[in-house]
Amino acid sequence: MPRQYEIEAAFRKAIVIEQSGRRTVTTQTFVENLKAVNWHWTMRQANIWIETYVTTFRDISDHEGEDRTFQLYNPNGGL
């Protein structure tokens, strides 16, 4: 049985820290992590959750579609 707290944990697990220090999350990785904990979401559902509950990541996708890339940023200025 899926649990609510597993959604946030799946999102945190999907965060990739690049060598430059930039932190990104792809929708595909988030959805894969959700499936591992018995949440079966579409990429659209995952994007809606990110846009609604995660205010410190913004969309930096370079293409159209549901498989998007989000980057951590500081809403008070800077990246």
C-alpha positions, -999 to +999 in steps of 0.1 A: +000+000+000+015+034-010+021+060+016+020+098+012+055+104+027+070+082+000+062+108-027+085+134-012+112+107-006+109+096-042+114+132-053+144+137-031+159+105-044+155+117-080+176+148-074+209+147-093+238+168-081+261+177-110+298+183-107+291+221-109+268+218-079+236+223-099+207+201-087+182+188-112+153+164-114+138+148-144+102+138-145+111+103-158+134+097-128+108+109-104+082+086-119+106+056-118+113+063-081+076+065-074+070+031-091+096+016-068+074+025-038+041+015-054+029+048-067+020+045-104+018+080-118+019+094-153+045+120-161+017+146-163+007+137-127+043+140-115+047+174-132+016+187-116+028+175-082+062+192-087+046+224-099+022+224-069+043+213-040+079+221-049+084+258-050+122+258-052+126+240-085+119+256-119+114+241-153+146+243-175+135+218-202+149+224-236+121+205-254+083+202-254+065+173-237+059+157-203+095+145-197+107+177-182+138+188-163+136+210-132+165+228-115+169+240-079+170+278-076+168+304-049+135+323-052+152+351-032+178+357-059+206+338-076+207+301-086 
